[in-house]
């Protein structure tokens, strides 16, 4: 999977992980709780869990590049404040 397979959108109190390929969609659904919240085709994640999810995607996938501009510290900032 490549950066073209995932979009990460920071909306302050929620981070949206939007799969851009069928493979990423399958991966997200297989590795998250079946009762996870999906919003407009994107997995809605609390900022405190975003880092762990990004790490899991990196470690479990083929070499994946997290989208440029996706800064884990920035994702956590709104939660930690």
C-alpha positions in Angstrom: 0.0 0.0 0.0 1.2 3.5 -0.7 0.3 7.0 0.3 -2.2 6.9 -2.5 -4.2 4.3 -0.6 -5.0 6.5 2.5 -6.1 10.0 3.3 -5.8 11.2 6.9 -7.8 14.3 7.7 -7.5 16.1 11.1 -10.7 17.7 12.1 -9.7 18.6 15.7 -11.7 16.3 17.9 -11.8 13.5 15.3 -9.3 12.1 12.7 -10.7 10.6 9.5 -8.9 7.7 7.9 -10.3 7.7 4.4 -9.3 4.6 2.4 -8.6 5.4 -1.2 -8.3 1.8 -2.4 -10.2 -1.4 -1.9 -7.1 -2.9 -0.3 -6.9 -0.1 2.4 -10.6 -0.3 3.0 -10.3 -4.1 3.6 -7.3 -3.6 5.9 -9.0 -0.9 8.0 -12.2 -3.0 8.4 -10.2 -6.1 9.2 -8.0 -4.4 11.8 -10.6 -2.3 13.6 -13.6 -3.0 15.8 -16.7 -4.0 13.8 -18.6 -1.3 15.8 -16.1 1.4 14.8 -17.6 4.6 13.5 -17.5 5.3 9.8 -18.4 8.8 8.5 -18.7 9.4 4.8 -16.6 6.4 3.9 -13.9 7.3 6.4 -13.0 5.6 9.7 -13.5 8.2 12.5 -10.8 7.9 15.1 -10.2 9.8 18.3 -6.9 11.7 18.2 -5.5 9.6 21.1 -5.8 6.5 18.9 -4.5 7.9 15.6 -0.8 7.3 16.3 -1.4 3.6 17.1 -3.5 3.1 14.0 -0.8 4.8 11.8 1.8 2.6 13.4 -0.2 -0.5 12.8 -0.8 0.4 9.2 3.0 0.9 8.7 4.0 -2.3 10.5 1.3 -4.6 9.1 1.1 -3.5 5.5 3.5 -3.7 2.6 5.9 -0.8 2.9 3.5 2.1 3.2 4.1 5.8 3.2 1.8 7.8 5.4 0.5 10.7 3.4 2.8 13.8 3.2 1.8 16.4 5.7 0.4 13.8 8.2 2.2 14.7 11.4 1.5 12.4 14.3 2.4 15.1 16.8 -0.1 17.4 15.1 -2.8 14.8 15.2 -2.2 14.4 19.0 -2.0 18.2 19.6 -5.7 18.8 19.8 -6.3 15.8 22.1 -3.4 16.7 24.5 -4.4 20.4 24.9 
